[in-house]
Amino acid sequence: MNVIIYCRVSSDEQAEGTSLDVQEERLRAYCERRGYNIIDIPHREDESGKTFDKRPIIQGIMKYVRSHRGQVDKLLVLRWNRYSRDLFSACSNMDALRKLGVEVNSIEEPLDYNTTGWPAQLGMYIGMAQGDNISRSKATIDGIRGTLKKGRCANRAPRGYKNVRLGKHDTHVEIDEEKANMVKQVFQEVAKGVEAPCHLRKRICPSISESSFLEMLRNVFYIGKILVPAYKDEKEQIVNGIHEPLISEETFYQVQEVLDGKRKKVPKLGKAIDPNLYLRKFLVCPICGHSLTGSTSGGNGGKYTYYHCCNDGKHLRKRAEEVNESFANYIDGLKPNDAVMNLYREILQDLRGEQGRERLKEAEALRKEVREVEDKLNTLDDKWCRNRVSDEDHERISNRYKKQIEELQVKIGLLSKGSKEIGEKIDYSFNLLNNLRKIMIDGPVNLKCKLLGSMFFDKIVYDGKNYRTKNYNQVLDLIFQETNKLCGNKNGESEDSPAFKTLVPRAGVEPARVAPLVFETSASTDSAIWALHLTSKALQRYYIFLKLQRFMVKK
């Protein structure tokens, strides 16, 4: 009689021990006593007994039996739980083997297929193993959920953290400094809404897959919370974790707005900008009005970069170095007035105080809304106690109210933090306005493009020598041009007139010193854009003040 023996373990620990060896030894001894011929094919497996589809050895045995039909009589296992721990899968596989003329049996728990009681015995043997699996699985799930509800990480820590084991049953999560900086950078960049998340992934962390990247951005673990998933009748919930948060809640929820598409003007993925040709997005040909493009060509033993018309290269062709240098000189002509800039600083600080008061009012309105929802929740509880509301309706409505309260409290928390200190930001922004030429020469290409995009709303016509544009930012128009008119340069009035001295404080006897610019962080870019996208309220106040000043000077 030809037989195939099958040995299986379900964990690496068992595989490293003697379980497989013991099974094979007993099966071979059994076959030797009965004179069975063992077919020599792979028969040792280290896989779960829950299904057959993911067990390569058993699939190899099935393939052998089909290709050698009539040459195999039995498939022997030590015990039935070595064959399977799922009754339905076991019956299906046994039926397939039976149709091929192969009997499946156990040497320690044998079945007599000539009796009518063998199905009940098979159900008992494999059913007990399946029941044990279900019991252990439930205990594992309950243990994991209990750990999560306590605010502890029950699995592998997410990227940016690491699992630390102090003892056999004592583990905790710590911040992994090597990876944490990358995670912080990703959240901060996505929160700005300036660059598409998919582009950021390719630029900052290309080794992370897109699905893992999006899961990371959605993970509340980074703000010090734990997600407890829904299970049976229990709904999904978020609890406070005992680990240290890596990202602020404000940044995290800004990222969620970007991912949900609630942020306006989220840019699409763009190509990398050539630092030598950063102006081709802004310059147009003076003859045909088409945008200027650029290219690099070789010649005379070197490579040279040119701007030229994308419609007809004969209209304009100019060395990129000359164009960039002359444009930097053109930008350098925008010199802000120190006295007016100081006044504008005071206006911004005053506006900041107003915004702070508005945030406090908004927070108080949200607190009032929380109290109203809490009153509704208390009323619901009273009705439930008097049996006026069913348990199902009470739980459903109660969960809705609690979720609403939680969302309102998050908003209140963000508002209560108040606006960040902007003193340094204002200083840096004004410093940028005083050093536009230096930025156009030494600044990062992304900063240059964002500044120019904020300054010039229309394309800039370049004829090879001069630059002209129909329209650019009103704020700059007031700061750079209207100031000179109102200070008397156009009407022959001096900046030192008594009226001007009274209304506009001077920068001081010494010329205002400008701190050196350092283009290192993304905050620099934000400050640059912020300096040009000034609030409309501040602009209105500033404009009214200048008009009043002009009226008083005339008087």
Buried (B, 14 or more C-beta within 10 A) or exposed (E): EBBBBBBBBBEEEEBEEEBBEEBBEBBEEBBEEEEBEBBEBEBBBBBBBBBBEEBEBBEBBBEBBEEEEEEBBBBBBBEBBBBBBBBEBBBEBBEBBEEEEBBBBBBEBEBEEEEEEBEEBBBEBBBBBBEEBEEEEEEEEEEBBEBBBEBBBBEEBBBBBBEEEEEEEEBEBEBBEEBBEBBBBBBBBBBBBBBBBEBBBBEBBEEBEEEBBBEBBBBBBBBBBBBBEEEEEEEEBEBEBEBEBBBBBBBBBBBBEBBEEEBEEBEEEEEEBBEBBBBBBBBBBBBEEBBBBBBEEEEEEEEEBBBBBBBEEEBBBBEBEEBBBBBBEBBBEBBBBBBBBBBBBEBBEEBBEEBEEEBEEEBEEBBEBBEEBEEBBEEBEEBBEEEEBEEEEBBEBBEBBBEBBEEBEBBBEBBEEEEEEBEEBBEBBBBBBBBBBBBBBEBBBBBBBBBBBBBBEEBBBBEEEEBEBEEBBBBBEBBBEBBBEBBBEEEEBEBEBEBBEEBBEEBEEEEEEEEEBEBEEBEBBBBBBBBBEBBEBBBEBBBEBBEEBBEBBEE
